[in-house]
Amino acid sequence: MIEPKNVTDALKEADWVKAMHDELNDFERHHVWTLFPKPQGKTIIDTHWVFRNKINEDGIVIRNKGRLVAQGFCQLEGLDYDETFSLVARLEAIHLFLAFASFKNFKFYQMDVKTAFLNGDLQE
């Protein structure tokens, strides 16, 4: 399946609409945003949808992924960027971390990496 370049193209395909709903449901489930009226005299940071196919080792599309990202300035795919990435941890690294933390009696907390940055207060 071809990755749409904009929301208009994505809304024509049920799989991409589901991917967008999944992203918005994740935001709601994790309580990462609150909608409120625009304050007078303030500039709003716009948002932009980025669409990607998740592909397995055989090159088969296994999932469509829609990401809603902040757009502080205008970027065009292929001109300003070529690819987007999600943070991933290797299972071996997680095992090593848990073993070390257990050995040292460290206290640690789990947080969803996808939305972890949204849990902090912005200073700007």
NUDREN-39179 format. One record per residue: residue in one letter; x, y, z of N, C-alpha, C, O in turn. Coordinates in pm, whole numbers, plus 50000, padded with zeros to 5 digits. Layout:
% residues N
aXYZXYZXYZXYZ/...
***
This chain:
% residues 124
m500844988250000500005000050000500895012550000501895012950071/i500545022149923501325034449909501065043650029499925045050074/e502115049850079501985059250190501425072450138501955078150044/p500335077350199499755090150155500665101850190501395101350289/k500615112150109501435124050132500725134550217501355143350274/n499395133450225498635143150304497375136750360497045125350326/v496675143950447495485138650513494375135650414493655125850429/t494225143950312493185141650212493325128050147492335120850129/d494555124450111494795111250052494555100150155494015089550121/a494955102450279494805092250383493345089350414492975078050443/l492515099750409491095097950442490345089550338489215085350363/k490955087050225490325078750121490485063850147489805055750085/e491385060050239491695046050268491315042750412491755049550505/a490515032450432490045028650566491205024950659491135027850778/d492245018650607493385014750691494105026850748494535026750863/w494245037350667494915049450715494035057150812494535063150907/v492715056950790491795063450885491895056451020491915063051124/k491965043051020492135035551144493455039151212493495040551335/a494525040551135495825044251192495745057951259496325059951366/m495045067351198494895080651257494065079951385494385086551484/h492985071951382492165070251503492975063951616492855068051731/d493805054051583494655047651684495585057751750495755057551872/e496195066451671497105076651725496355086151818496835089151927/l495185090951776494415100151859493895093251985493835099452092/n493515080451975493065072952093494205071152192493985071552313/d495435068952142496605068052231496805081152307497095080952426/f496645092352238496775105452304495755106652417496075111152527/e494515102652387493455103752487493685094152604493495097852720/r494085081952573494315071852676495435075752771495355073052891/h496475082252719497625086152801497485100252858498375105052928/h496365106852829496105120452881497265129852849497795136452939/v497665130552724498835138552687498485152252632499365160352606/w497205154952615496875168352569495505172552621494665164352655/t495315185652626494045191452665493715202252563494535211052535/l492535201552509492115211352410491515223552481490685221952570/f491945235652443491375247652499491445258752396492235257752302/p490645269252411490635280052313491985287052302492745287652399/k492275292252184493535299352160493575312352241492645320352233/p494645314252317494795327052389495055338352288495765336552189/q494465349952314494665361252224496115365552223496775366152327/g496605368552104497965373552090499035362752095500225366052098/k498655350052097499615338952103499605331351970498565330051905/t500765326251933500885318251813500725303551850501245298951951/i500015296351767499785282151791500745274051706500955277051589/i501335263651767502175254351691501245244951617500425238151678/d501365244551487500505236251404500935221551413502025218451459/t500065212851368500395198551366500365193551222499795199851133/h500985182051203501115176251070501075161051083501685155551175/w500375154150995500345139550996501485134150911501735138850800/v502175124050965503215116750891502735102350882502405096250983/f502705096850763502205083350741503335074150696504115077550608/r503405062250759504435052450725503845038450726502965035350807/n504325030050636504005015850637505035008750723506235011150709/k504584999950813505484991450890505654978550811504664972050777/i506894974950782507184963650694507964953050771508854956350850/n507624940150749508364929350815509624925850735509944932550637/e510324915350779511604911650716511434907650570512374908850491/d510244902850534509994898350397509554909750305509304907450186/g509444921850357509044933250277507534934650262507064941950175/i506784927650346505324928150341504824938450442505274938750556/v503874946750399503304956850488502474949750594501524942550561/i502834951850722502104945350830501204955050906500304950850979/r501434968050888500664977950961500874991650901501954994850851/n499834999750908499945013850868500045022150995499315019751091/k500945031750996501165039851115501015054551081501685059650991/g500145061351153499985075751138500495082551263500105078751374/r501345092551248501885100051361501455114651348501615120751242/l500925120051455500585134251459501745141351527502015139051645/v502435149851454503635156351505503465171551505502675177051428/a504215178051594504205192551599504975197951479506005192551441/q504455208551422505085214551305505425228951340504645238151315/g506615230751398507045244151436507395252651316507335264951321/f507765246051208508035252651082507695242750973507475231051001/c507655247050851507205238650741508365230250687509415235550652/q508165217150681509145208050623508485199850513507295196750521/l509245196550413508735188250304509545175550296510775175950297/e508855164150288509545151350277510365151050149509895155150043/g511575146050159512475145450044513325157950031514405157349972/l512855169150085513615181550078514285184250214515505185850221/d513485184650321513995187450454514295174850535515125175050626/y513615163850502513875151050570513495139850475512715141750381/d514075128050502513785116550417513015105650490512255098250428/e513195104750619512595093750693512325098050835513035106550889/t511305092150898511035094651040511335081851118511265070851063/f511675083451244512065071951326511315072051457510945082551509/s511085060051511510575058451646511685052451730512515044751681/l511705055951856512705050451946512405035751971511255032051997/v513415027551964513255013251989514405008452077515525013352065/a514124999052165515164993152249515294978452214514294971552196/r516504973752206516744959552179516454951652306516704956452417/l515924939652290515574931252403516804928152490516684927652613/e517964926152428519184923552504519534935252595519974933352708/a519334947452545519624959352625518684960352744519094964352853/i517434956752724516464957052835516844946552940516794949353060/h517204934652895517624924152989518824928653071518864926853193/l519794934553005521004939353073520654950153175521154949953288/f519814959453136519404970153226518684964653348518994968653461/l517734955353328516984949753441517894941853535517744942553657/a518834934353478519774926653561520634936053646520824933753765/f521154946553584522004956153655521214963553762521684965253875/a519994967853727519154975153823518804966253941518774970954055/s518534953553916518224944154023519454941954113519334941754235/f520614940354051521864938154124522184949954216522634948054329/k521944962054167522264974254243521094979254329521204989654395/n519964971754328518754975854401518264989754362517814997454446/f518344992754233517845005554182516325005054175515724994554151/k515725016654195514295018154172514135024454034514775034654006/f513315018753950513105024453817511645023753781510885015953837/y511245032153686509855033253644509755031253494510655035053418/q508655025353452508415023353309507555034753258506635039253326/m507875039453137507075049853074506985046952926507945042252865/d505845049552869505645047552727506565057152652506415069352664/v507515051952575508505060152506507835069452405508265080752387/k506785064652341506125072452237505625085852291505705095952221/t505125086052413504545098252467505305103552589504815112552657/a506475098152618507225102252737507555117052735507465123652839/f507935122452619508315136652612507145145752641507345157452677/l505915140752627504745149052652504405150352800503545158352837/n505075142652886504795143153028505565154053100505325156553218/g506495160553033507265171253095506645184853071505885186652975/d506965194353156506485208053138507375215353039508605214553048/l506765222552945507535230452849507965243552915507185249852985/q509195247552891509715259952946509645271352846509875282852881/e509315268152721509295278552616507945279252551507735287352460/
***
